[in-house]
Amino acid sequence: MKMIHTADIHLGAEPDVGYPWSKERAEDIWNSFRHLIQVCKKEKVDLLLIAGDLFHRVPLLREIREVDYLFQTIPDTQVVLTAGNHDYLRKGNYCEGYSWSTNVTGLWQKSCQKAVFPELDTAVYGCSYHTQEMKENPYKNAHPFGDQTYHILMAHGGDEKHAPFSQRELAAAGFTYVALGHIHKPQIFCENLISYAGALEPIDCNDMGPHGYMFVEMKGGKAAARFRKSAVCEYRLLEEKITEETTQLSLEQQIKEQIHAEGENNIYHLRLTGERAPGMEFDLVSLGKLGRCVRTRDLSHPAYHLEELLEMYDGTLIGAYIRRLQGSEGVEKKALYYGLEALLEAKR
């Protein structure tokens, strides 16, 4: 049996609000979901599990209809849904009462319920959020029962405010596979037994690294999950090493070349490191406009030769300042360079 496990799709989200590419990213989320449906059709996937937060908020009725239309296009794939903390079943959420296509099953109850698919020899267990937080663990007593070969648990959460379960407890419950949602980073635990699919697309600037879904093959009573990268873009760290020879224009060229090599569609955290020429300042706003940059930080410091400065300014305030902080690390090291820069500038 072939199964796709996904979660945290967040249809309706608009990442990076205020940036020029924000609306395009909102479209990317829908396009990624449509692509996932096409994968189900092309690869004849038997079961599609969406472990919470299909929507970024309580969906509009027209959004539910659009999603259900897509499910209608894969009638040979059984789709199982649960509501997460973002699209929880509060008043005005039409998900629970909606007449979904015949191949769609919603596990909408507050406590774990079981859906059986005889043609797949499979049972799927899960529940939905009815409030934004779930501080009790609804999966604590969940365990497989019945004569099906495959028993799959869908669980959304894993922190103190959202179904505080542990992987150890879930592993001991006896399920063939546990499909997790809520954490946006894809992770596999317990030799393919448990996994977070991660967000299908990165939703905010902290969702670093690759995103996609879990492709799971069920055979001989066991599950084998592997992550498939499918996201349109990634948030990546772009670190540029500064030297005393680096100028604004040479740095701009350096950044352009690296963005071109790593992908102009990706979104970057730009970080400058190394040692710059004393007195050199970089225009961070201009650097941030060279690509899709959500954060630009200059962590470089002036290339001061401390021993020479200490000899030159021995017996002065500058010399005393160097002696006090020389050899320090972390925040104090930053203070040394920032303070030294200010003192030398004042002296000039």
BAVOBA-116910 format. One record per residue (C-alpha): z, y, x; residue in one letter. Coordinates in steps of 0.001 Angstrom, whole numbers, padded with zeros to 6 digits, always signed. Layout:
BEGIN
@Z:Z; Y:Y; X:X; kolro:A
...
***
This chain:
BEGIN
@Z:+000000; Y:+000000; X:+000000; kolro:M
@Z:-000855; Y:+003497; X:+001249; kolro:K
@Z:+001421; Y:+006406; X:+000500; kolro:M
@Z:+001556; Y:+010116; X:+001330; kolro:I
@Z:+004963; Y:+011760; X:+001533; kolro:H
@Z:+004995; Y:+015544; X:+001392; kolro:T
@Z:+007464; Y:+018263; X:+000421; kolro:A
@Z:+008103; Y:+021991; X:+000646; kolro:D
@Z:+004562; Y:+023005; X:-000226; kolro:I
@Z:+005832; Y:+026294; X:-001689; kolro:H
@Z:+002843; Y:+027198; X:-003848; kolro:L
@Z:+003148; Y:+030885; X:-004715; kolro:G
@Z:+004771; Y:+031883; X:-001433; kolro:A
@Z:+003326; Y:+034837; X:+000480; kolro:E
@Z:+004417; Y:+034500; X:+004118; kolro:P
@Z:+004721; Y:+037494; X:+006446; kolro:D
@Z:+004720; Y:+040134; X:+003716; kolro:V
@Z:+003594; Y:+043477; X:+005112; kolro:G
@Z:+001283; Y:+042001; X:+007730; kolro:Y
@Z:-002522; Y:+042192; X:+007314; kolro:P
@Z:-002881; Y:+038400; X:+007031; kolro:W
@Z:-000162; Y:+037844; X:+004396; kolro:S
@Z:-002411; Y:+037343; X:+001352; kolro:K
@Z:-004667; Y:+035061; X:+003374; kolro:E
@Z:-001638; Y:+032923; X:+004242; kolro:R
@Z:-000792; Y:+032640; X:+000525; kolro:A
@Z:-004313; Y:+031294; X:-000049; kolro:E
@Z:-003922; Y:+028921; X:+002896; kolro:D
@Z:-000983; Y:+027240; X:+001132; kolro:I
@Z:-003093; Y:+026496; X:-001942; kolro:W
@Z:-006028; Y:+025395; X:+000216; kolro:N
@Z:-003812; Y:+022999; X:+002150; kolro:S
@Z:-002582; Y:+021470; X:-001093; kolro:F
@Z:-006155; Y:+021047; X:-002336; kolro:R
@Z:-007039; Y:+019414; X:+000991; kolro:H
@Z:-004129; Y:+016988; X:+000563; kolro:L
@Z:-005463; Y:+015961; X:-002842; kolro:I
@Z:-008870; Y:+015329; X:-001257; kolro:Q
@Z:-007211; Y:+013121; X:+001372; kolro:V
@Z:-005612; Y:+011076; X:-001421; kolro:C
@Z:-009026; Y:+010597; X:-003026; kolro:K
@Z:-010918; Y:+009854; X:+000192; kolro:K
@Z:-008378; Y:+007372; X:+001571; kolro:E
@Z:-007560; Y:+005792; X:-001792; kolro:K
@Z:-003864; Y:+006558; X:-001510; kolro:V
@Z:-001771; Y:+004559; X:-003975; kolro:D
@Z:+001270; Y:+006820; X:-004147; kolro:L
@Z:+001793; Y:+010566; X:-003558; kolro:L
@Z:+005433; Y:+011660; X:-003296; kolro:L
@Z:+006326; Y:+015369; X:-003450; kolro:I
@Z:+010015; Y:+015572; X:-002542; kolro:A
@Z:+010901; Y:+018989; X:-003955; kolro:G
@Z:+009745; Y:+022606; X:-003680; kolro:D
@Z:+006176; Y:+022053; X:-004755; kolro:L
@Z:+006497; Y:+025674; X:-005916; kolro:F
@Z:+008140; Y:+028556; X:-004059; kolro:H
@Z:+009841; Y:+029759; X:-007239; kolro:R
@Z:+009880; Y:+028893; X:-010931; kolro:V
@Z:+006153; Y:+028367; X:-011525; kolro:P
@Z:+004036; Y:+030154; X:-014075; kolro:L
@Z:+002515; Y:+027931; X:-016747; kolro:L
@Z:-000979; Y:+028635; X:-015406; kolro:R
@Z:+000142; Y:+027438; X:-011958; kolro:E
@Z:+001407; Y:+024167; X:-013419; kolro:I
@Z:-001929; Y:+023704; X:-015198; kolro:R
@Z:-003843; Y:+024280; X:-011947; kolro:E
@Z:-001702; Y:+021698; X:-010147; kolro:V
@Z:-002020; Y:+019195; X:-012971; kolro:D
@Z:-005800; Y:+019615; X:-012921; kolro:Y
@Z:-005774; Y:+018613; X:-009258; kolro:L
@Z:-003668; Y:+015550; X:-010090; kolro:F
@Z:-006223; Y:+014609; X:-012757; kolro:Q
@Z:-008861; Y:+014393; X:-010018; kolro:T
@Z:-006971; Y:+011501; X:-008361; kolro:I
@Z:-006333; Y:+009193; X:-011361; kolro:P
@Z:-005935; Y:+006126; X:-009114; kolro:D
@Z:-003051; Y:+007737; X:-007211; kolro:T
@Z:+000408; Y:+007685; X:-008777; kolro:Q
@Z:+002111; Y:+011043; X:-008238; kolro:V
@Z:+005909; Y:+011385; X:-008280; kolro:V
@Z:+007566; Y:+014824; X:-008406; kolro:L
@Z:+011084; Y:+016177; X:-008053; kolro:T
@Z:+012264; Y:+019788; X:-008302; kolro:A
@Z:+013941; Y:+021294; X:-005235; kolro:G
@Z:+016188; Y:+024300; X:-004719; kolro:N
@Z:+013287; Y:+026783; X:-004889; kolro:H
@Z:+011611; Y:+025447; X:-008045; kolro:D
@Z:+014815; Y:+024183; X:-009689; kolro:Y
@Z:+014831; Y:+023433; X:-013404; kolro:L
@Z:+016368; Y:+026564; X:-014848; kolro:R
@Z:+015473; Y:+028127; X:-018191; kolro:K
@Z:+011808; Y:+029115; X:-018226; kolro:G
@Z:+010709; Y:+026333; X:-015865; kolro:N
@Z:+008013; Y:+024439; X:-017751; kolro:Y
@Z:+007836; Y:+021508; X:-015301; kolro:C
@Z:+010239; Y:+019233; X:-017173; kolro:E
@Z:+008713; Y:+019723; X:-020620; kolro:G
@Z:+005086; Y:+019902; X:-019545; kolro:Y
@Z:+002709; Y:+017125; X:-020664; kolro:S
@Z:+001552; Y:+016002; X:-017226; kolro:W
@Z:-001430; Y:+013746; X:-016599; kolro:S
@Z:-000847; Y:+010026; X:-017098; kolro:T
@Z:-000690; Y:+009391; X:-013333; kolro:N
@Z:+002167; Y:+011902; X:-012842; kolro:V
@Z:+005859; Y:+011008; X:-013071; kolro:T
@Z:+008590; Y:+013616; X:-012849; kolro:G
@Z:+012122; Y:+012571; X:-011862; kolro:L
@Z:+013713; Y:+015525; X:-013614; kolro:W
@Z:+017276; Y:+014310; X:-014231; kolro:Q
@Z:+020349; Y:+015721; X:-012433; kolro:K
@Z:+021396; Y:+012256; X:-011297; kolro:S
@Z:+019233; Y:+009618; X:-009658; kolro:C
@Z:+016793; Y:+007836; X:-011919; kolro:Q
@Z:+014316; Y:+005071; X:-011272; kolro:K
@Z:+010573; Y:+004917; X:-011970; kolro:A
@Z:+008826; Y:+001551; X:-011687; kolro:V
@Z:+005151; Y:+001051; X:-010818; kolro:F
@Z:+004457; Y:-002649; X:-011502; kolro:P
@Z:+000886; Y:-002520; X:-010185; kolro:E
@Z:+002272; Y:-001356; X:-006825; kolro:L
@Z:+005323; Y:-003670; X:-006893; kolro:D
@Z:+007282; Y:-000477; X:-006181; kolro:T
@Z:+010232; Y:+001496; X:-007550; kolro:A
@Z:+010849; Y:+005160; X:-006753; kolro:V
@Z:+014268; Y:+006784; X:-007121; kolro:Y
@Z:+015198; Y:+010457; X:-007171; kolro:G
@Z:+016574; Y:+013456; X:-009047; kolro:C
@Z:+015969; Y:+017189; X:-009403; kolro:S
@Z:+017849; Y:+020417; X:-008839; kolro:Y
@Z:+019031; Y:+022195; X:-011969; kolro:H
@Z:+020738; Y:+024965; X:-010001; kolro:T
@Z:+019778; Y:+026769; X:-006807; kolro:Q
@Z:+022475; Y:+024964; X:-004855; kolro:E
@Z:+023727; Y:+021379; X:-005022; kolro:M
@Z:+026999; Y:+021099; X:-003088; kolro:K
@Z:+027683; Y:+017518; X:-004219; kolro:E
@Z:+025605; Y:+014621; X:-002912; kolro:N
@Z:+023717; Y:+013104; X:-005887; kolro:P
@Z:+022396; Y:+010257; X:-003711; kolro:Y
@Z:+025843; Y:+009021; X:-002627; kolro:K
@Z:+025802; Y:+005975; X:-004881; kolro:N
@Z:+022030; Y:+005475; X:-004978; kolro:A
@Z:+020924; Y:+001974; X:-004086; kolro:H
@Z:+017868; Y:-000161; X:-004828; kolro:P
@Z:+017977; Y:-002637; X:-007692; kolro:F
@Z:+015408; Y:-004819; X:-009423; kolro:G
@Z:+012869; Y:-007362; X:-008200; kolro:D
@Z:+010293; Y:-004927; X:-006783; kolro:Q
@Z:+009267; Y:-005458; X:-003154; kolro:T
@Z:+009350; Y:-001766; X:-002242; kolro:Y
@Z:+012178; Y:+000642; X:-003092; kolro:H
@Z:+011680; Y:+004304; X:-002159; kolro:I
@Z:+014232; Y:+007111; X:-002433; kolro:L
@Z:+013162; Y:+010764; X:-002701; kolro:M
@Z:+015891; Y:+013180; X:-001579; kolro:A
@Z:+015798; Y:+016955; X:-001155; kolro:H
@Z:+018480; Y:+018596; X:+000958; kolro:G
@Z:+020695; Y:+017632; X:+003860; kolro:G
@Z:+022882; Y:+020701; X:+004448; kolro:D
@Z:+026252; Y:+021739; X:+003017; kolro:E
@Z:+024776; Y:+023720; X:+000107; kolro:K
@Z:+021912; Y:+021387; X:-000700; kolro:H
@Z:+022808; Y:+017724; X:-001340; kolro:A
@Z:+024929; Y:+017152; X:+001799; kolro:P
@Z:+023837; Y:+013605; X:+002641; kolro:F
@Z:+023702; Y:+012002; X:+006072; kolro:S
@Z:+020889; Y:+009901; X:+007501; kolro:Q
@Z:+023417; Y:+007160; X:+008262; kolro:R
@Z:+024442; Y:+006870; X:+004602; kolro:E
@Z:+020840; Y:+006804; X:+003436; kolro:L
@Z:+019880; Y:+004180; X:+006022; kolro:A
@Z:+022736; Y:+001948; X:+004907; kolro:A
@Z:+021751; Y:+002144; X:+001227; kolro:A
@Z:+018985; Y:-000454; X:+001655; kolro:G
@Z:+015850; Y:+001421; X:+000644; kolro:F
@Z:+012489; Y:+000464; X:+002131; kolro:T
@Z:+011779; Y:+004121; X:+002830; kolro:Y
@Z:+013532; Y:+007456; X:+002232; kolro:V
@Z:+011251; Y:+010476; X:+001669; kolro:A
@Z:+013119; Y:+013681; X:+002472; kolro:L
@Z:+012425; Y:+017321; X:+001677; kolro:G
@Z:+014050; Y:+020725; X:+002335; kolro:H
@Z:+013914; Y:+020849; X:+006152; kolro:I
@Z:+010564; Y:+022370; X:+007141; kolro:H
@Z:+010253; Y:+020612; X:+010500; kolro:K
@Z:+008688; Y:+017112; X:+010366; kolro:P
@Z:+011105; Y:+014473; X:+011670; kolro:Q
@Z:+011256; Y:+010668; X:+011611; kolro:I
@Z:+014553; Y:+008770; X:+011804; kolro:F
@Z:+015718; Y:+005167; X:+011910; kolro:C
@Z:+012487; Y:+003534; X:+013067; kolro:E
@Z:+010266; Y:+004845; X:+010246; kolro:N
@Z:+012879; Y:+004213; X:+007556; kolro:L
@Z:+013681; Y:+007886; X:+006860; kolro:I
@Z:+011663; Y:+011049; X:+007419; kolro:S
@Z:+011370; Y:+014720; X:+006607; kolro:Y
@Z:+007723; Y:+015474; X:+005900; kolro:A
@Z:+008330; Y:+019122; X:+006771; kolro:G
@Z:+006531; Y:+021995; X:+005080; kolro:A
@Z:+002846; Y:+021323; X:+004447; kolro:L
@Z:+002114; Y:+024838; X:+005771; kolro:E
@Z:+004524; Y:+027028; X:+007752; kolro:P
@Z:+006209; Y:+029352; X:+005283; kolro:I
@Z:+007865; Y:+031914; X:+007541; kolro:D
@Z:+007947; Y:+032935; X:+011174; kolro:C
@Z:+010773; Y:+030504; X:+011961; kolro:N
@Z:+008651; Y:+027464; X:+010979; kolro:D
@Z:+007442; Y:+026942; X:+014533; kolro:M
@Z:+005188; Y:+024103; X:+015639; kolro:G
@Z:+002812; Y:+021729; X:+013818; kolro:P
@Z:+002987; Y:+021053; X:+010063; kolro:H
@Z:+001388; Y:+018541; X:+007738; kolro:G
@Z:+002524; Y:+015400; X:+005896; kolro:Y
@Z:+003686; Y:+011818; X:+006414; kolro:M
@Z:+001178; Y:+009011; X:+005959; kolro:F
@Z:+003116; Y:+005850; X:+005157; kolro:V
@Z:+001804; Y:+002299; X:+005068; kolro:E
@Z:+003872; Y:-000307; X:+003238; kolro:M
@Z:+003286; Y:-003880; X:+004317; kolro:K
@Z:+005359; Y:-007052; X:+004455; kolro:G
@Z:+008306; Y:-005321; X:+002799; kolro:G
@Z:+008467; Y:-002631; X:+005491; kolro:K
@Z:+007341; Y:+000977; X:+005880; kolro:A
@Z:+005510; Y:+002555; X:+008805; kolro:A
@Z:+005402; Y:+006361; X:+008694; kolro:A
@Z:+003425; Y:+008624; X:+010968; kolro:R
@Z:+003066; Y:+012379; X:+010914; kolro:F
@Z:-000374; Y:+013866; X:+010306; kolro:R
@Z:-001003; Y:+017449; X:+011307; kolro:K
@Z:-003009; Y:+019284; X:+008652; kolro:S
@Z:-001808; Y:+022901; X:+008457; kolro:A
@Z:-004330; Y:+025714; X:+008703; kolro:V
@Z:-002267; Y:+027512; X:+011341; kolro:C
@Z:+000937; Y:+027368; X:+013397; kolro:E
@Z:+003595; Y:+029794; X:+014488; kolro:Y
@Z:+003635; Y:+029600; X:+018271; kolro:R
@Z:+005485; Y:+031158; X:+021167; kolro:L
@Z:+003132; Y:+033116; X:+023410; kolro:L
@Z:+004901; Y:+033800; X:+026692; kolro:E
@Z:+003239; Y:+036100; X:+029190; kolro:E
@Z:+004466; Y:+036211; X:+032784; kolro:K
@Z:+004630; Y:+039759; X:+034151; kolro:I
@Z:+004312; Y:+040649; X:+037843; kolro:T
@Z:+004548; Y:+043921; X:+039762; kolro:E
@Z:+000741; Y:+044098; X:+039648; kolro:E
@Z:+000519; Y:+043795; X:+035851; kolro:T
@Z:-000808; Y:+046850; X:+034020; kolro:T
@Z:-001171; Y:+047537; X:+030301; kolro:Q
@Z:-004910; Y:+046828; X:+030384; kolro:L
@Z:-004641; Y:+043692; X:+032498; kolro:S
@Z:-001886; Y:+042398; X:+030196; kolro:L
@Z:-004018; Y:+043080; X:+027117; kolro:E
@Z:-006849; Y:+041054; X:+028637; kolro:Q
@Z:-004438; Y:+038264; X:+029557; kolro:Q
@Z:-003102; Y:+038097; X:+026004; kolro:I
@Z:-006577; Y:+038172; X:+024435; kolro:K
@Z:-007691; Y:+035247; X:+026572; kolro:E
@Z:-004641; Y:+033167; X:+025744; kolro:Q
@Z:-004907; Y:+033834; X:+021998; kolro:I
@Z:-008582; Y:+032874; X:+022114; kolro:H
@Z:-007684; Y:+029638; X:+023931; kolro:A
@Z:-004797; Y:+028676; X:+021627; kolro:E
@Z:-006404; Y:+029736; X:+018342; kolro:G
@Z:-006946; Y:+033135; X:+016786; kolro:E
@Z:-005838; Y:+031801; X:+013410; kolro:N
@Z:-002351; Y:+030963; X:+014707; kolro:N
@Z:+000543; Y:+033409; X:+014411; kolro:I
@Z:+002454; Y:+034302; X:+017541; kolro:Y
@Z:+005860; Y:+035320; X:+018808; kolro:H
@Z:+004825; Y:+037335; X:+021861; kolro:L
@Z:+007353; Y:+037369; X:+024686; kolro:R
@Z:+007002; Y:+039151; X:+028021; kolro:L
@Z:+008954; Y:+037702; X:+030938; kolro:T
@Z:+009022; Y:+038157; X:+034716; kolro:G
@Z:+009320; Y:+041281; X:+036850; kolro:E
@Z:+007340; Y:+044447; X:+036222; kolro:R
@Z:+006770; Y:+047325; X:+038603; kolro:A
@Z:+009692; Y:+049819; X:+038506; kolro:P
@Z:+008891; Y:+052591; X:+036053; kolro:G
@Z:+006231; Y:+050511; X:+034281; kolro:M
@Z:+006458; Y:+050383; X:+030482; kolro:E
@Z:+004244; Y:+048403; X:+028114; kolro:F
@Z:+003033; Y:+049560; X:+024714; kolro:D
@Z:+004392; Y:+046708; X:+022579; kolro:L
@Z:+002809; Y:+048017; X:+019369; kolro:V
@Z:-000664; Y:+047857; X:+020910; kolro:S
@Z:+000013; Y:+044410; X:+022347; kolro:L
@Z:+001114; Y:+043146; X:+018924; kolro:G
@Z:-002197; Y:+044222; X:+017408; kolro:K
@Z:-004243; Y:+041991; X:+019733; kolro:L
@Z:-003754; Y:+039031; X:+017407; kolro:G
@Z:-001541; Y:+037778; X:+014612; kolro:R
@Z:+001807; Y:+038667; X:+016192; kolro:C
@Z:+004956; Y:+038712; X:+014054; kolro:V
@Z:+007335; Y:+039530; X:+016895; kolro:R
@Z:+006792; Y:+041194; X:+020258; kolro:T
@Z:+009633; Y:+041303; X:+022780; kolro:R
@Z:+009744; Y:+042573; X:+026332; kolro:D
@Z:+012241; Y:+040436; X:+028271; kolro:L
@Z:+010818; Y:+041417; X:+031646; kolro:S
@Z:+012827; Y:+043577; X:+034043; kolro:H
@Z:+011991; Y:+045980; X:+036859; kolro:P
@Z:+011327; Y:+044325; X:+040216; kolro:A
@Z:+014153; Y:+046060; X:+042055; kolro:Y
@Z:+015059; Y:+044862; X:+045541; kolro:H
@Z:+018800; Y:+045054; X:+045088; kolro:L
@Z:+019785; Y:+044662; X:+048752; kolro:E
@Z:+017547; Y:+047557; X:+049768; kolro:E
@Z:+018870; Y:+049744; X:+046946; kolro:L
@Z:+022444; Y:+048828; X:+047811; kolro:L
@Z:+021890; Y:+049877; X:+051412; kolro:E
@Z:+020187; Y:+053076; X:+050318; kolro:M
@Z:+022827; Y:+054099; X:+047749; kolro:Y
@Z:+025972; Y:+052640; X:+049335; kolro:D
@Z:+028989; Y:+054801; X:+048545; kolro:G
@Z:+027415; Y:+056298; X:+045425; kolro:T
@Z:+027715; Y:+055524; X:+041726; kolro:L
@Z:+024464; Y:+053572; X:+041917; kolro:I
@Z:+025761; Y:+051457; X:+044808; kolro:G
@Z:+029029; Y:+050745; X:+042989; kolro:A
@Z:+027101; Y:+049769; X:+039850; kolro:Y
@Z:+024954; Y:+047288; X:+041796; kolro:I
@Z:+027993; Y:+045749; X:+043520; kolro:R
@Z:+029767; Y:+045339; X:+040172; kolro:R
@Z:+026954; Y:+043454; X:+038441; kolro:L
@Z:+025030; Y:+041866; X:+041310; kolro:Q
@Z:+024664; Y:+038103; X:+040840; kolro:G
@Z:+025480; Y:+038240; X:+037123; kolro:S
@Z:+023595; Y:+036297; X:+034453; kolro:E
@Z:+022734; Y:+036669; X:+030806; kolro:G
@Z:+023759; Y:+039899; X:+029102; kolro:V
@Z:+025340; Y:+041336; X:+032244; kolro:E
@Z:+022118; Y:+040746; X:+034186; kolro:K
@Z:+020195; Y:+042665; X:+031520; kolro:K
@Z:+022794; Y:+045439; X:+031715; kolro:A
@Z:+022304; Y:+045613; X:+035473; kolro:L
@Z:+018573; Y:+046241; X:+035200; kolro:Y
@Z:+018700; Y:+048539; X:+032162; kolro:Y
@Z:+021542; Y:+050575; X:+033628; kolro:G
@Z:+019938; Y:+050708; X:+037069; kolro:L
@Z:+016697; Y:+051917; X:+035532; kolro:E
@Z:+018548; Y:+054682; X:+033688; kolro:A
@Z:+020537; Y:+055739; X:+036752; kolro:L
@Z:+017497; Y:+055890; X:+039003; kolro:L
@Z:+015523; Y:+057792; X:+036390; kolro:E
@Z:+018373; Y:+060294; X:+036033; kolro:A
@Z:+018491; Y:+060759; X:+039798; kolro:K
@Z:+014738; Y:+061423; X:+039877; kolro:R
***
